[in-house]
Amino acid sequence: MTARRWLDRLKAEWLLLAFALLTVVLGCLDPQPLRAWQRWLQGPTLAGLAGLLIAIQGIRDSALVQQLAAALAARTHSLRGLGLLLASSAALLSMVLTNDVSLFLLVPLTVAIGGLSNLPVLRMVVLEALAVNAGSTLSPIGNPQNLLLWQHGQLPFLRFAWAMLPAATVMFAMVAALAWAWLPRERVELAPEALSRRAVAGGLATLSLLALAAMVVLMEYGHALLGAGLLLAVFMLVARGSLARVDWLLLLTFAAIFLGLGHLAELPRVQGALDRLDFGRPLTLYLGGILASQAISNVPATVLLLERARDPIALAVAVNVGGFGLAIGSLANLIALRLARQPHGLRTLHRVSIPFLLVCAPLVYLAWRWAG
């Protein structure tokens, strides 16, 4: 890619430019030592994202996704049925593979289905983003904030899941109701001219699937940096074309987000404002977790409030609800939109996700307090 094309592409990366500017401004106003920047950067998270991007790009280039999309679309009769199947799959996968990994698997499939049928891709991707936030709420390993709070609170796996069940149930019921109301009632209509005639590249597909599985396992055991390095080396040797097509600007965007928001959360004025609040009160903690998630995303919000919250379950409920609303509330929202690359994606997400949060937040609080 020429320098001019890179500059043209950067102009479209407003999120990257905005958070890069925030990072530079905070760095000038509040200089910090190198170890603070290294902590904010979250190297293992970025390495895990890099490994997933490499593996998924290989799967895309192998034509496996296109073939699976054609098979699924041909065997499903209604758009509502297809939408509920994809949303349910997103929620279930997020309980085991985390919300981000679930999106890396399902969003490319959804885009491929939309390319050969009348499935409204952007609506479906928004529903999948909401679904993984709902499904991952139930599992201690479903998302980074749950994993952190599960380990911090030293709770048994099933006890954590049981405590989160009321919140997750309300969330997914709302996602299912939204899917039923928002998706068209028409039958799935295939476009024969859009069906891929390209054969699956078996070697690349096998390599990429193994790479994806290995990356998930290595991330689970804290070896994301090793996994990303191995995938980078292997694809450099045998699939350099796929490596060149990876969305590296997405990595830069997340690096800028981590640095900017990490620094912002540790500013003395922010810390002082938090010190004046009584997070021992359930409603204060609940609203504080949601609002902090809307401002700095739910994983940094969890870190920010971790030592101030007496009840890790209460904080978990709050920051998982905070994944709805603004796109920044959960990084899964940004990943879903970036993978889909649909026009007006951010606008459509906010038209749905903000009202979703306003309805979901009081319902989840009532369900959680009643069950507790």
ABEGO torsion letter per residue (X at the ends): XBAAAAAAAAAABAAAAAAAAAAAAAAAABBBBAAAAAAAAGAAAAAAAAAAAAAAAAAAAAGAAAAAAAAAAAABABAAAAAAAAAAAAAAAAAAAEAAAAAAAAAAAAAAAAAABABBAAAAAAAAAAAAAAAAAABAAABAAAAAAAAAAGBBAAAAAAAAAAAAAAAAAAAAAAAAAABBABBBBBBAAABBABBBBAAAAAAAAAAAAAAAAAAAAGAAAAAAAAAAAAAAAABAAAAAABBAAAAAAAAAAAAAAAAAAABAAAAAAAAABBAABAAAAAAAAAAAAAAAEAAAAAAAAAAABABAAAAAAAAAAAABEBAAABAAAAAAAAAAGBBGAAAAAAAAAAAAAAAAAAAAAAAAAAAX
